Amino acid sequence: MDLGRFGVWTFDFEDQPAGMVRESVQELEELGWQAIWVPELLGREALTHAGFLLSCTRHITVVNGIAKIWLREPQWMRGAALLLADAYPDRHLVGLGFGDVRPGVKPLRAMSDYLDAMDATTSPNPLPQSPMRRVLAAYGPKMLELARDRSLGAHTYHVSVRHTAQAREVLGDGPFLGVEHAVLFESDPDKAREIAREHLHLYFTSTYNVAKFLRLGYTEADIDGGRGSDRLVDDLVFWGDIDTIADKLQGHLDAGADHVGIQVINTPPGQSAMPHWRRLAEALLPASVSGRT
């Protein structure tokens, strides 16, 4: 699968009617984006969402980033992913993630058991000519090792360039590493950090994410009671003009990522970030792909 070096990672489709989503994803494909990543958080079910986006396009790869394992049993996750692999060869990548924290449940064991159940499932459904492919949401070394051994590789979310280098070291040279990173087109430092902090507040106040940031070498002072230090905010949201943002995104590739899914933040609900996707396509996509001369 060729996802390109950069892709679109977006929540925006959650707030848009189907017709607007169709027009948006078709324009993204025309602009030359080779991959689009969609989460599962605000109501749209992961596999039907992916199937709709695939049906609207001809070439773009759709990645679930992520489909939560708690929302469907392994046999249904496998069945849905196999159907999409059959209907849209080499265009769907299912990203599996633990999702919400569950008291008393260890994410690593839960994911391993889920993969075991997926792989043990049999059905009369025909197998696709092109295989069903999966990646795992992974941050710590053990989950990254599981992603390396039981899938194509790993998907990371809201991490620093330093984490990307650490993840590549654990994964080794072969497995896929797809990194999400948030960007904001705002050059005033105070305004940019205010907007970024609003976006990041949920992650700065959840136990699981705080633990992730502390493992990366940030301190409780950086968490700052949920506010986030300038250093932490700037590492997690790249803001500024197009050249500044493009240079910072390149840092993930230099650190070992195969692909960066770019999340444009601060788009009002129901509106489109398309003007920013157009600018990013011009700056980041090969001329032969983006249509530039």
Secondary structure as UniProt FT lines:
FT   STRAND          6..9
FT   HELIX           12..15
FT   HELIX           18..31
FT   STRAND          35..38
FT   HELIX           46..56
FT   STRAND          61..68
FT   HELIX           69..71
FT   HELIX           74..87
FT   TURN            89..90
FT   STRAND          92..97
FT   TURN            103..104
FT   HELIX           107..120
FT   STRAND          133..137
FT   HELIX           141..150
FT   STRAND          153..156
FT   HELIX           161..171
FT   STRAND          176..184
FT   HELIX           189..204
FT   HELIX           207..215
FT   TURN            216..217
FT   HELIX           220..223
FT   HELIX           224..226
FT   HELIX           230..236
FT   STRAND          237..239
FT   HELIX           242..255
FT   STRAND          259..264
FT   TURN            269..270
FT   HELIX           274..284
FT   HELIX           287..290
//
